[in-house]
Amino acid sequence: MKVQPVRIDYGAATDELAWVGDEPGQHHAARVLKRRGTFVATLHFADPFDPAEYGDRKAIAAEARRRMEAL
């Protein structure tokens, strides 16, 4: 199985919608769903990679983050 990092760009609504830090997923989803109005979300797909080449889950997550930041 491969890992494919995906970066979501919310454009002008990024400050209101981005999921960063330690916010629990449930809180983030509720915040997004309660927001009034519309927004455009653009998905940016990084090249998939083989997680077996990176060892443990922390190294895999670090590589995924690196690839998302490079987009």
Predicted model as a PDB file, atoms N, CA, C, CB and O in Angstrom, pLDDT in the B-factor column:
MODEL        1                                                                  
ATOM      1  N   MET A   1       0.841  -1.165   0.000  1.00 92.00           N  
ATOM      2  CA  MET A   1       0.000   0.000   0.000  1.00 92.00           C  
ATOM      3  C   MET A   1       0.894   1.238   0.000  1.00 92.00           C  
ATOM      4  CB  MET A   1      -0.961  -0.008   1.214  1.00 92.00           C  
ATOM      5  O   MET A   1       1.942   1.263   0.646  1.00 92.00           O  
ATOM      6  N   LYS A   2       0.473   2.242  -0.719  1.00 96.00           N  
ATOM      7  CA  LYS A   2       1.210   3.510  -0.788  1.00 96.00           C  
ATOM      8  C   LYS A   2       0.479   4.576   0.022  1.00 96.00           C  
ATOM      9  CB  LYS A   2       1.383   3.972  -2.264  1.00 96.00           C  
ATOM     10  O   LYS A   2      -0.716   4.464   0.296  1.00 96.00           O  
ATOM     11  N   VAL A   3       1.221   5.606   0.396  1.00 97.00           N  
ATOM     12  CA  VAL A   3       0.662   6.778   1.076  1.00 97.00           C  
ATOM     13  C   VAL A   3       0.688   7.915   0.072  1.00 97.00           C  
ATOM     14  CB  VAL A   3       1.466   7.145   2.393  1.00 97.00           C  
ATOM     15  O   VAL A   3       1.716   8.174  -0.553  1.00 97.00           O  
ATOM     16  N   GLN A   4      -0.448   8.599  -0.086  1.00 97.00           N  
ATOM     17  CA  GLN A   4      -0.490   9.759  -0.972  1.00 97.00           C  
ATOM     18  C   GLN A   4      -0.907  10.985  -0.162  1.00 97.00           C  
ATOM     19  CB  GLN A   4      -1.470   9.519  -2.164  1.00 97.00           C  
ATOM     20  O   GLN A   4      -2.076  11.134   0.192  1.00 97.00           O  
ATOM     21  N   PRO A   5       0.049  11.857   0.127  1.00 97.00           N  
ATOM     22  CA  PRO A   5      -0.283  13.082   0.862  1.00 97.00           C  
ATOM     23  C   PRO A   5      -1.166  14.011   0.019  1.00 97.00           C  
ATOM     24  CB  PRO A   5       1.004  13.816   1.284  1.00 97.00           C  
ATOM     25  O   PRO A   5      -0.982  14.138  -1.191  1.00 97.00           O  
ATOM     26  N   VAL A   6      -2.115  14.648   0.680  1.00 95.00           N  
ATOM     27  CA  VAL A   6      -3.019  15.582   0.017  1.00 95.00           C  
ATOM     28  C   VAL A   6      -3.060  16.865   0.841  1.00 95.00           C  
ATOM     29  CB  VAL A   6      -4.454  14.970  -0.151  1.00 95.00           C  
ATOM     30  O   VAL A   6      -3.277  16.831   2.052  1.00 95.00           O  
ATOM     31  N   ARG A   7      -2.850  17.992   0.173  1.00 92.00           N  
ATOM     32  CA  ARG A   7      -2.947  19.293   0.839  1.00 92.00           C  
ATOM     33  C   ARG A   7      -4.240  19.946   0.399  1.00 92.00           C  
ATOM     34  CB  ARG A   7      -1.716  20.205   0.512  1.00 92.00           C  
ATOM     35  O   ARG A   7      -4.554  19.973  -0.791  1.00 92.00           O  
ATOM     36  N   ILE A   8      -4.992  20.474   1.352  1.00 89.00           N  
ATOM     37  CA  ILE A   8      -6.247  21.160   1.049  1.00 89.00           C  
ATOM     38  C   ILE A   8      -6.020  22.661   1.197  1.00 89.00           C  
ATOM     39  CB  ILE A   8      -7.407  20.669   1.985  1.00 89.00           C  
ATOM     40  O   ILE A   8      -5.574  23.134   2.243  1.00 89.00           O  
ATOM     41  N   ASP A   9      -6.333  23.400   0.136  1.00 90.00           N  
ATOM     42  CA  ASP A   9      -6.192  24.853   0.137  1.00 90.00           C  
ATOM     43  C   ASP A   9      -7.593  25.460   0.159  1.00 90.00           C  
ATOM     44  CB  ASP A   9      -5.373  25.353  -1.110  1.00 90.00           C  
ATOM     45  O   ASP A   9      -8.369  25.273  -0.778  1.00 90.00           O  
ATOM     46  N   TYR A  10      -7.914  26.186   1.229  1.00 89.00           N  
ATOM     47  CA  TYR A  10      -9.229  26.805   1.374  1.00 89.00           C  
ATOM     48  C   TYR A  10      -9.246  28.256   0.881  1.00 89.00           C  
ATOM     49  CB  TYR A  10      -9.667  26.751   2.828  1.00 89.00           C  
ATOM     50  O   TYR A  10     -10.234  28.962   1.087  1.00 89.00           O  
ATOM     51  N   GLY A  11      -8.190  28.701   0.248  1.00 91.00           N  
ATOM     52  CA  GLY A  11      -8.139  30.060  -0.286  1.00 91.00           C  
ATOM     53  C   GLY A  11      -8.339  31.096   0.800  1.00 91.00           C  
ATOM     54  O   GLY A  11      -7.687  31.041   1.842  1.00 91.00           O  
ATOM     55  N   ALA A  12      -9.241  32.047   0.563  1.00 90.00           N  
ATOM     56  CA  ALA A  12      -9.478  33.151   1.501  1.00 90.00           C  
ATOM     57  C   ALA A  12     -10.035  32.679   2.840  1.00 90.00           C  
ATOM     58  CB  ALA A  12     -10.430  34.152   0.888  1.00 90.00           C  
ATOM     59  O   ALA A  12      -9.947  33.407   3.829  1.00 90.00           O  
ATOM     60  N   ALA A  13     -10.602  31.482   2.892  1.00 90.00           N  
ATOM     61  CA  ALA A  13     -11.194  30.966   4.129  1.00 90.00           C  
ATOM     62  C   ALA A  13     -10.219  30.117   4.947  1.00 90.00           C  
ATOM     63  CB  ALA A  13     -12.423  30.147   3.804  1.00 90.00           C  
ATOM     64  O   ALA A  13     -10.613  29.494   5.933  1.00 90.00           O  
ATOM     65  N   THR A  14      -8.966  30.091   4.545  1.00 88.00           N  
ATOM     66  CA  THR A  14      -7.985  29.218   5.212  1.00 88.00           C  
ATOM     67  C   THR A  14      -7.902  29.467   6.710  1.00 88.00           C  
ATOM     68  CB  THR A  14      -6.612  29.411   4.595  1.00 88.00           C  
ATOM     69  O   THR A  14      -7.901  28.513   7.488  1.00 88.00           O  
ATOM     70  N   ASP A  15      -7.834  30.707   7.129  1.00 86.00           N  
ATOM     71  CA  ASP A  15      -7.696  30.993   8.567  1.00 86.00           C  
ATOM     72  C   ASP A  15      -8.869  30.444   9.378  1.00 86.00           C  
ATOM     73  CB  ASP A  15      -7.578  32.499   8.794  1.00 86.00           C  
ATOM     74  O   ASP A  15      -8.696  30.052  10.532  1.00 86.00           O  
ATOM     75  N   GLU A  16     -10.050  30.416   8.784  1.00 86.00           N  
ATOM     76  CA  GLU A  16     -11.238  29.913   9.485  1.00 86.00           C  
ATOM     77  C   GLU A  16     -11.363  28.389   9.428  1.00 86.00           C  
ATOM     78  CB  GLU A  16     -12.483  30.541   8.895  1.00 86.00           C  
ATOM     79  O   GLU A  16     -11.935  27.784  10.334  1.00 86.00           O  
ATOM     80  N   LEU A  17     -10.836  27.766   8.377  1.00 87.00           N  
ATOM     81  CA  LEU A  17     -11.123  26.365   8.129  1.00 87.00           C  
ATOM     82  C   LEU A  17      -9.950  25.398   8.299  1.00 87.00           C  
ATOM     83  CB  LEU A  17     -11.642  26.233   6.777  1.00 87.00           C  
ATOM     84  O   LEU A  17     -10.165  24.197   8.466  1.00 87.00           O  
ATOM     85  N   ALA A  18      -8.749  25.889   8.261  1.00 85.00           N  
ATOM     86  CA  ALA A  18      -7.599  24.982   8.309  1.00 85.00           C  
ATOM     87  C   ALA A  18      -7.551  24.207   9.622  1.00 85.00           C  
ATOM     88  CB  ALA A  18      -6.300  25.763   8.120  1.00 85.00           C  
ATOM     89  O   ALA A  18      -7.866  24.737  10.688  1.00 85.00           O  
ATOM     90  N   TRP A  19      -7.161  22.974   9.523  1.00 82.00           N  
ATOM     91  CA  TRP A  19      -7.027  22.096  10.698  1.00 82.00           C  
ATOM     92  C   TRP A  19      -5.549  22.024  11.030  1.00 82.00           C  
ATOM     93  CB  TRP A  19      -7.628  20.649  10.435  1.00 82.00           C  
ATOM     94  O   TRP A  19      -4.781  21.335  10.359  1.00 82.00           O  
ATOM     95  N   VAL A  20      -5.165  22.733  12.057  1.00 79.00           N  
ATOM     96  CA  VAL A  20      -3.757  22.775  12.463  1.00 79.00           C  
ATOM     97  C   VAL A  20      -3.652  22.575  13.966  1.00 79.00           C  
ATOM     98  CB  VAL A  20      -3.099  24.116  12.049  1.00 79.00           C  
ATOM     99  O   VAL A  20      -4.625  22.745  14.700  1.00 79.00           O  
ATOM    100  N   GLY A  21      -2.482  22.218  14.402  1.00 82.00           N  
ATOM    101  CA  GLY A  21      -2.256  22.064  15.833  1.00 82.00           C  
ATOM    102  C   GLY A  21      -2.887  20.815  16.394  1.00 82.00           C  
ATOM    103  O   GLY A  21      -2.999  19.801  15.706  1.00 82.00           O  
ATOM    104  N   ASP A  22      -3.297  20.888  17.635  1.00 88.00           N  
ATOM    105  CA  ASP A  22      -3.814  19.730  18.360  1.00 88.00           C  
ATOM    106  C   ASP A  22      -5.337  19.694  18.456  1.00 88.00           C  
ATOM    107  CB  ASP A  22      -3.235  19.705  19.736  1.00 88.00           C  
ATOM    108  O   ASP A  22      -5.883  18.986  19.302  1.00 88.00           O  
ATOM    109  N   GLU A  23      -6.018  20.437  17.614  1.00 88.00           N  
ATOM    110  CA  GLU A  23      -7.483  20.450  17.656  1.00 88.00           C  
ATOM    111  C   GLU A  23      -8.017  19.047  17.338  1.00 88.00           C  
ATOM    112  CB  GLU A  23      -8.059  21.501  16.650  1.00 88.00           C  
ATOM    113  O   GLU A  23      -7.643  18.461  16.322  1.00 88.00           O  
ATOM    114  N   PRO A  24      -8.880  18.512  18.191  1.00 91.00           N  
ATOM    115  CA  PRO A  24      -9.464  17.197  17.903  1.00 91.00           C  
ATOM    116  C   PRO A  24     -10.287  17.230  16.611  1.00 91.00           C  
ATOM    117  CB  PRO A  24     -10.346  16.735  19.080  1.00 91.00           C  
ATOM    118  O   PRO A  24     -10.912  18.243  16.295  1.00 91.00           O  
ATOM    119  N   GLY A  25     -10.286  16.127  15.871  1.00 89.00           N  
ATOM    120  CA  GLY A  25     -11.002  16.039  14.605  1.00 89.00           C  
ATOM    121  C   GLY A  25     -12.471  16.360  14.725  1.00 89.00           C  
ATOM    122  O   GLY A  25     -13.042  17.004  13.845  1.00 89.00           O  
ATOM    123  N   GLN A  26     -13.095  15.915  15.814  1.00 92.00           N  
ATOM    124  CA  GLN A  26     -14.519  16.172  16.031  1.00 92.00           C  
ATOM    125  C   GLN A  26     -14.792  17.672  16.138  1.00 92.00           C  
ATOM    126  CB  GLN A  26     -15.006  15.452  17.301  1.00 92.00           C  
ATOM    127  O   GLN A  26     -15.783  18.161  15.596  1.00 92.00           O  
ATOM    128  N   HIS A  27     -13.925  18.398  16.827  1.00 91.00           N  
ATOM    129  CA  HIS A  27     -14.114  19.847  16.974  1.00 91.00           C  
ATOM    130  C   HIS A  27     -13.910  20.558  15.643  1.00 91.00           C  
ATOM    131  CB  HIS A  27     -13.147  20.414  18.028  1.00 91.00           C  
ATOM    132  O   HIS A  27     -14.643  21.486  15.302  1.00 91.00           O  
ATOM    133  N   HIS A  28     -12.909  20.112  14.902  1.00 88.00           N  
ATOM    134  CA  HIS A  28     -12.652  20.724  13.595  1.00 88.00           C  
ATOM    135  C   HIS A  28     -13.850  20.522  12.664  1.00 88.00           C  
ATOM    136  CB  HIS A  28     -11.371  20.128  12.959  1.00 88.00           C  
ATOM    137  O   HIS A  28     -14.312  21.471  12.031  1.00 88.00           O  
ATOM    138  N   ALA A  29     -14.347  19.304  12.581  1.00 89.00           N  
ATOM    139  CA  ALA A  29     -15.494  19.012  11.712  1.00 89.00           C  
ATOM    140  C   ALA A  29     -16.704  19.856  12.106  1.00 89.00           C  
ATOM    141  CB  ALA A  29     -15.851  17.514  11.775  1.00 89.00           C  
ATOM    142  O   ALA A  29     -17.385  20.398  11.235  1.00 89.00           O  
ATOM    143  N   ALA A  30     -16.977  19.972  13.390  1.00 90.00           N  
ATOM    144  CA  ALA A  30     -18.117  20.769  13.859  1.00 90.00           C  
ATOM    145  C   ALA A  30     -17.928  22.240  13.485  1.00 90.00           C  
ATOM    146  CB  ALA A  30     -18.291  20.624  15.392  1.00 90.00           C  
ATOM    147  O   ALA A  30     -18.877  22.902  13.067  1.00 90.00           O  
ATOM    148  N   ARG A  31     -16.716  22.743  13.634  1.00 86.00           N  
ATOM    149  CA  ARG A  31     -16.430  24.146  13.305  1.00 86.00           C  
ATOM    150  C   ARG A  31     -16.660  24.413  11.816  1.00 86.00           C  
ATOM    151  CB  ARG A  31     -14.976  24.507  13.691  1.00 86.00           C  
ATOM    152  O   ARG A  31     -17.242  25.434  11.448  1.00 86.00           O  
ATOM    153  N   VAL A  32     -16.211  23.511  10.976  1.00 86.00           N  
ATOM    154  CA  VAL A  32     -16.383  23.683   9.530  1.00 86.00           C  
ATOM    155  C   VAL A  32     -17.860  23.598   9.152  1.00 86.00           C  
ATOM    156  CB  VAL A  32     -15.572  22.620   8.758  1.00 86.00           C  
ATOM    157  O   VAL A  32     -18.345  24.401   8.356  1.00 86.00           O  
ATOM    158  N   LEU A  33     -18.569  22.632   9.716  1.00 89.00           N  
ATOM    159  CA  LEU A  33     -19.972  22.445   9.367  1.00 89.00           C  
ATOM    160  C   LEU A  33     -20.868  23.585   9.859  1.00 89.00           C  
ATOM    161  CB  LEU A  33     -20.464  21.138   9.933  1.00 89.00           C  
ATOM    162  O   LEU A  33     -21.904  23.858   9.253  1.00 89.00           O  
ATOM    163  N   LYS A  34     -20.481  24.252  10.949  1.00 90.00           N  
ATOM    164  CA  LYS A  34     -21.282  25.358  11.492  1.00 90.00           C  
ATOM    165  C   LYS A  34     -21.042  26.669  10.748  1.00 90.00           C  
ATOM    166  CB  LYS A  34     -20.973  25.549  12.967  1.00 90.00           C  
ATOM    167  O   LYS A  34     -21.830  27.606  10.875  1.00 90.00           O  
ATOM    168  N   ARG A  35     -19.960  26.740   9.973  1.00 88.00           N  
ATOM    169  CA  ARG A  35     -19.596  27.984   9.287  1.00 88.00           C  
ATOM    170  C   ARG A  35     -20.643  28.326   8.231  1.00 88.00           C  
ATOM    171  CB  ARG A  35     -18.195  27.864   8.639  1.00 88.00           C  
ATOM    172  O   ARG A  35     -21.058  27.464   7.457  1.00 88.00           O  
ATOM    173  N   ARG A  36     -21.061  29.578   8.203  1.00 90.00           N  
ATOM    174  CA  ARG A  36     -22.022  30.045   7.202  1.00 90.00           C  
ATOM    175  C   ARG A  36     -21.268  30.433   5.931  1.00 90.00           C  
ATOM    176  CB  ARG A  36     -22.856  31.251   7.743  1.00 90.00           C  
ATOM    177  O   ARG A  36     -20.084  30.770   5.958  1.00 90.00           O  
ATOM    178  N   GLY A  37     -21.989  30.372   4.834  1.00 90.00           N  
ATOM    179  CA  GLY A  37     -21.414  30.806   3.570  1.00 90.00           C  
ATOM    180  C   GLY A  37     -20.752  29.659   2.813  1.00 90.00           C  
ATOM    181  O   GLY A  37     -20.814  28.497   3.213  1.00 90.00           O  
ATOM    182  N   THR A  38     -20.125  30.029   1.721  1.00 90.00           N  
ATOM    183  CA  THR A  38     -19.467  29.038   0.884  1.00 90.00           C  
ATOM    184  C   THR A  38     -17.968  29.293   0.845  1.00 90.00           C  
ATOM    185  CB  THR A  38     -20.051  29.054  -0.534  1.00 90.00           C  
ATOM    186  O   THR A  38     -17.480  30.348   1.250  1.00 90.00           O  
ATOM    187  N   PHE A  39     -17.270  28.306   0.353  1.00 89.00           N  
ATOM    188  CA  PHE A  39     -15.827  28.448   0.148  1.00 89.00           C  
ATOM    189  C   PHE A  39     -15.411  27.443  -0.913  1.00 89.00           C  
ATOM    190  CB  PHE A  39     -15.026  28.229   1.484  1.00 89.00           C  
ATOM    191  O   PHE A  39     -16.110  26.465  -1.174  1.00 89.00           O  
ATOM    192  N   VAL A  40     -14.281  27.698  -1.508  1.00 91.00           N  
ATOM    193  CA  VAL A  40     -13.717  26.791  -2.501  1.00 91.00           C  
ATOM    194  C   VAL A  40     -12.563  26.062  -1.854  1.00 91.00           C  
ATOM    195  CB  VAL A  40     -13.256  27.551  -3.785  1.00 91.00           C  
ATOM    196  O   VAL A  40     -11.695  26.681  -1.239  1.00 91.00           O  
ATOM    197  N   ALA A  41     -12.550  24.752  -1.989  1.00 90.00           N  
ATOM    198  CA  ALA A  41     -11.439  23.945  -1.499  1.00 90.00           C  
ATOM    199  C   ALA A  41     -10.734  23.331  -2.708  1.00 90.00           C  
ATOM    200  CB  ALA A  41     -11.931  22.834  -0.501  1.00 90.00           C  
ATOM    201  O   ALA A  41     -11.366  22.682  -3.542  1.00 90.00           O  
ATOM    202  N   THR A  42      -9.429  23.542  -2.793  1.00 94.00           N  
ATOM    203  CA  THR A  42      -8.637  22.982  -3.871  1.00 94.00           C  
ATOM    204  C   THR A  42      -7.734  21.905  -3.291  1.00 94.00           C  
ATOM    205  CB  THR A  42      -7.810  24.081  -4.595  1.00 94.00           C  
ATOM    206  O   THR A  42      -7.008  22.151  -2.329  1.00 94.00           O  
ATOM    207  N   LEU A  43      -7.778  20.716  -3.874  1.00 95.00           N  
ATOM    208  CA  LEU A  43      -6.947  19.610  -3.411  1.00 95.00           C  
ATOM    209  C   LEU A  43      -5.681  19.545  -4.246  1.00 95.00           C  
ATOM    210  CB  LEU A  43      -7.715  18.271  -3.482  1.00 95.00           C  
ATOM    211  O   LEU A  43      -5.727  19.610  -5.475  1.00 95.00           O  
ATOM    212  N   HIS A  44      -4.548  19.417  -3.563  1.00 96.00           N  
ATOM    213  CA  HIS A  44      -3.248  19.268  -4.219  1.00 96.00           C  
ATOM    214  C   HIS A  44      -2.692  17.902  -3.816  1.00 96.00           C  
ATOM    215  CB  HIS A  44      -2.252  20.439  -3.822  1.00 96.00           C  
ATOM    216  O   HIS A  44      -2.473  17.644  -2.632  1.00 96.00           O  
ATOM    217  N   PHE A  45      -2.467  17.034  -4.792  1.00 97.00           N  
ATOM    218  CA  PHE A  45      -2.004  15.677  -4.533  1.00 97.00           C  
ATOM    219  C   PHE A  45      -0.500  15.569  -4.756  1.00 97.00           C  
ATOM    220  CB  PHE A  45      -2.745  14.677  -5.425  1.00 97.00           C  
ATOM    221  O   PHE A  45       0.000  15.888  -5.834  1.00 97.00           O  
ATOM    222  N   ALA A  46       0.210  15.121  -3.736  1.00 97.00           N  
ATOM    223  CA  ALA A  46       1.642  14.847  -3.871  1.00 97.00           C  
ATOM    224  C   ALA A  46       1.807  13.442  -4.436  1.00 97.00           C  
ATOM    225  CB  ALA A  46       2.388  14.992  -2.495  1.00 97.00           C  
ATOM    226  O   ALA A  46       0.868  12.646  -4.426  1.00 97.00           O  
ATOM    227  N   ASP A  47       2.993  13.145  -4.924  1.00 96.00           N  
ATOM    228  CA  ASP A  47       3.260  11.802  -5.427  1.00 96.00           C  
ATOM    229  C   ASP A  47       3.155  10.800  -4.285  1.00 96.00           C  
ATOM    230  CB  ASP A  47       4.657  11.728  -6.093  1.00 96.00           C  
ATOM    231  O   ASP A  47       3.614  11.070  -3.175  1.00 96.00           O  
ATOM    232  N   PRO A  48       2.553   9.650  -4.551  1.00 97.00           N  
ATOM    233  CA  PRO A  48       2.478   8.607  -3.520  1.00 97.00           C  
ATOM    234  C   PRO A  48       3.873   8.059  -3.218  1.00 97.00           C  
ATOM    235  CB  PRO A  48       1.536   7.461  -3.969  1.00 97.00           C  
ATOM    236  O   PRO A  48       4.775   8.113  -4.053  1.00 97.00           O  
ATOM    237  N   PHE A  49       4.024   7.531  -2.004  1.00 97.00           N  
ATOM    238  CA  PHE A  49       5.305   6.915  -1.649  1.00 97.00           C  
ATOM    239  C   PHE A  49       5.071   5.650  -0.848  1.00 97.00           C  
ATOM    240  CB  PHE A  49       6.186   7.895  -0.852  1.00 97.00           C  
ATOM    241  O   PHE A  49       4.005   5.448  -0.267  1.00 97.00           O  
ATOM    242  N   ASP A  50       6.081   4.807  -0.829  1.00 97.00           N  
ATOM    243  CA  ASP A  50       6.010   3.530  -0.122  1.00 97.00           C  
ATOM    244  C   ASP A  50       6.412   3.749   1.332  1.00 97.00           C  
ATOM    245  CB  ASP A  50       6.924   2.460  -0.795  1.00 97.00           C  
ATOM    246  O   ASP A  50       7.567   4.082   1.598  1.00 97.00           O  
ATOM    247  N   PRO A  51       5.500   3.574   2.272  1.00 97.00           N  
ATOM    248  CA  PRO A  51       5.830   3.823   3.680  1.00 97.00           C  
ATOM    249  C   PRO A  51       6.891   2.864   4.224  1.00 97.00           C  
ATOM    250  CB  PRO A  51       4.576   3.717   4.525  1.00 97.00           C  
ATOM    251  O   PRO A  51       7.551   3.175   5.215  1.00 97.00           O  
ATOM    252  N   ALA A  52       7.062   1.716   3.595  1.00 96.00           N  
ATOM    253  CA  ALA A  52       8.061   0.752   4.066  1.00 96.00           C  
ATOM    254  C   ALA A  52       9.473   1.329   3.987  1.00 96.00           C  
ATOM    255  CB  ALA A  52       7.980  -0.541   3.247  1.00 96.00           C  
ATOM    256  O   ALA A  52      10.372   0.863   4.687  1.00 96.00           O  
ATOM    257  N   GLU A  53       9.670   2.330   3.149  1.00 96.00           N  
ATOM    258  CA  GLU A  53      10.982   2.957   2.995  1.00 96.00           C  
ATOM    259  C   GLU A  53      11.307   3.939   4.119  1.00 96.00           C  
ATOM    260  CB  GLU A  53      11.053   3.671   1.669  1.00 96.00           C  
ATOM    261  O   GLU A  53      12.429   4.440   4.195  1.00 96.00           O  
ATOM    262  N   TYR A  54      10.335   4.219   4.993  1.00 95.00           N  
ATOM    263  CA  TYR A  54      10.520   5.248   6.019  1.00 95.00           C  
ATOM    264  C   TYR A  54      10.474   4.721   7.438  1.00 95.00           C  
ATOM    265  CB  TYR A  54       9.483   6.299   5.864  1.00 95.00           C  
ATOM    266  O   TYR A  54      10.681   5.491   8.375  1.00 95.00           O  
ATOM    267  N   GLY A  55      10.215   3.452   7.632  1.00 89.00           N  
ATOM    268  CA  GLY A  55      10.261   2.890   8.983  1.00 89.00           C  
ATOM    269  C   GLY A  55       8.978   3.066   9.757  1.00 89.00           C  
ATOM    270  O   GLY A  55       7.930   2.542   9.380  1.00 89.00           O  
ATOM    271  N   ASP A  56       9.071   3.808  10.845  1.00 95.00           N  
ATOM    272  CA  ASP A  56       7.930   3.911  11.761  1.00 95.00           C  
ATOM    273  C   ASP A  56       6.933   4.993  11.343  1.00 95.00           C  
ATOM    274  CB  ASP A  56       8.424   4.194  13.166  1.00 95.00           C  
ATOM    275  O   ASP A  56       7.173   5.759  10.410  1.00 95.00           O  
ATOM    276  N   ARG A  57       5.812   5.031  12.060  1.00 96.00           N  
ATOM    277  CA  ARG A  57       4.725   5.956  11.708  1.00 96.00           C  
ATOM    278  C   ARG A  57       5.132   7.420  11.803  1.00 96.00           C  
ATOM    279  CB  ARG A  57       3.535   5.713  12.605  1.00 96.00           C  
ATOM    280  O   ARG A  57       4.632   8.251  11.045  1.00 96.00           O  
ATOM    281  N   LYS A  58       6.037   7.747  12.728  1.00 97.00           N  
ATOM    282  CA  LYS A  58       6.464   9.149  12.864  1.00 97.00           C  
ATOM    283  C   LYS A  58       7.289   9.580  11.660  1.00 97.00           C  
ATOM    284  CB  LYS A  58       7.279   9.348  14.159  1.00 97.00           C  
ATOM    285  O   LYS A  58       7.158  10.709  11.187  1.00 97.00           O  
ATOM    286  N   ALA A  59       8.127   8.695  11.167  1.00 97.00           N  
ATOM    287  CA  ALA A  59       8.924   9.009   9.971  1.00 97.00           C  
ATOM    288  C   ALA A  59       8.030   9.109   8.742  1.00 97.00           C  
ATOM    289  CB  ALA A  59      10.014   7.940   9.748  1.00 97.00           C  
ATOM    290  O   ALA A  59       8.259   9.952   7.874  1.00 97.00           O  
ATOM    291  N   ILE A  60       7.022   8.259   8.663  1.00 97.00           N  
ATOM    292  CA  ILE A  60       6.070   8.309   7.548  1.00 97.00           C  
ATOM    293  C   ILE A  60       5.304   9.631   7.579  1.00 97.00           C  
ATOM    294  CB  ILE A  60       5.084   7.110   7.610  1.00 97.00           C  
ATOM    295  O   ILE A  60       5.145  10.289   6.551  1.00 97.00           O  
ATOM    296  N   ALA A  61       4.830  10.013   8.768  1.00 96.00           N  
ATOM    297  CA  ALA A  61       4.104  11.279   8.911  1.00 96.00           C  
ATOM    298  C   ALA A  61       4.994  12.466   8.562  1.00 96.00           C  
ATOM    299  CB  ALA A  61       3.566  11.429  10.339  1.00 96.00           C  
ATOM    300  O   ALA A  61       4.535  13.415   7.926  1.00 96.00           O  
ATOM    301  N   ALA A  62       6.259  12.425   8.970  1.00 96.00           N  
ATOM    302  CA  ALA A  62       7.187  13.515   8.666  1.00 96.00           C  
ATOM    303  C   ALA A  62       7.406  13.630   7.159  1.00 96.00           C  
ATOM    304  CB  ALA A  62       8.531  13.297   9.384  1.00 96.00           C  
ATOM    305  O   ALA A  62       7.468  14.737   6.626  1.00 96.00           O  
ATOM    306  N   GLU A  63       7.521  12.512   6.482  1.00 97.00           N  
ATOM    307  CA  GLU A  63       7.694  12.546   5.029  1.00 97.00           C  
ATOM    308  C   GLU A  63       6.438  13.065   4.340  1.00 97.00           C  
ATOM    309  CB  GLU A  63       8.045  11.153   4.499  1.00 97.00           C  
ATOM    310  O   GLU A  63       6.529  13.843   3.390  1.00 97.00           O  
ATOM    311  N   ALA A  64       5.272  12.643   4.807  1.00 96.00           N  
ATOM    312  CA  ALA A  64       4.021  13.140   4.236  1.00 96.00           C  
ATOM    313  C   ALA A  64       3.917  14.653   4.422  1.00 96.00           C  
ATOM    314  CB  ALA A  64       2.808  12.433   4.885  1.00 96.00           C  
ATOM    315  O   ALA A  64       3.541  15.369   3.493  1.00 96.00           O  
ATOM    316  N   ARG A  65       4.246  15.135   5.603  1.00 94.00           N  
ATOM    317  CA  ARG A  65       4.206  16.580   5.871  1.00 94.00           C  
ATOM    318  C   ARG A  65       5.191  17.324   4.973  1.00 94.00           C  
ATOM    319  CB  ARG A  65       4.524  16.866   7.356  1.00 94.00           C  
ATOM    320  O   ARG A  65       4.861  18.376   4.427  1.00 94.00           O  
ATOM    321  N   ARG A  66       6.387  16.787   4.819  1.00 95.00           N  
ATOM    322  CA  ARG A  66       7.400  17.420   3.970  1.00 95.00           C  
ATOM    323  C   ARG A  66       6.871  17.560   2.538  1.00 95.00           C  
ATOM    324  CB  ARG A  66       8.720  16.597   3.984  1.00 95.00           C  
ATOM    325  O   ARG A  66       7.049  18.594   1.894  1.00 95.00           O  
ATOM    326  N   ARG A  67       6.227  16.511   2.062  1.00 96.00           N  
ATOM    327  CA  ARG A  67       5.708  16.536   0.693  1.00 96.00           C  
ATOM    328  C   ARG A  67       4.542  17.514   0.547  1.00 96.00           C  
ATOM    329  CB  ARG A  67       5.264  15.136   0.274  1.00 96.00           C  
ATOM    330  O   ARG A  67       4.412  18.170  -0.487  1.00 96.00           O  
ATOM    331  N   MET A  68       3.702  17.615   1.566  1.00 93.00           N  
ATOM    332  CA  MET A  68       2.588  18.568   1.515  1.00 93.00           C  
ATOM    333  C   MET A  68       3.111  19.996   1.540  1.00 93.00           C  
ATOM    334  CB  MET A  68       1.618  18.337   2.689  1.00 93.00           C  
ATOM    335  O   MET A  68       2.610  20.857   0.817  1.00 93.00           O  
ATOM    336  N   GLU A  69       4.112  20.247   2.368  1.00 92.00           N  
ATOM    337  CA  GLU A  69       4.673  21.595   2.446  1.00 92.00           C  
ATOM    338  C   GLU A  69       5.356  22.004   1.145  1.00 92.00           C  
ATOM    339  CB  GLU A  69       5.664  21.682   3.597  1.00 92.00           C  
ATOM    340  O   GLU A  69       5.421  23.190   0.821  1.00 92.00           O  
ATOM    341  N   ALA A  70       5.862  21.029   0.403  1.00 94.00           N  
ATOM    342  CA  ALA A  70       6.548  21.318  -0.860  1.00 94.00           C  
ATOM    343  C   ALA A  70       5.571  21.649  -2.000  1.00 94.00           C  
ATOM    344  CB  ALA A  70       7.413  20.128  -1.259  1.00 94.00           C  
ATOM    345  O   ALA A  70       5.975  22.188  -3.030  1.00 94.00           O  
ATOM    346  N   LEU A  71       4.293  21.325  -1.808  1.00 89.00           N  
ATOM    347  CA  LEU A  71       3.320  21.567  -2.891  1.00 89.00           C  
ATOM    348  C   LEU A  71       3.079  23.035  -3.120  1.00 89.00           C  
ATOM    349  CB  LEU A  71       2.004  20.889  -2.584  1.00 89.00           C  
ATOM    350  O   LEU A  71       2.292  23.402  -3.992  1.00 89.00           O  
TER     351      LEU A  71                                                      
ENDMDL                                                                          
END                                                                             
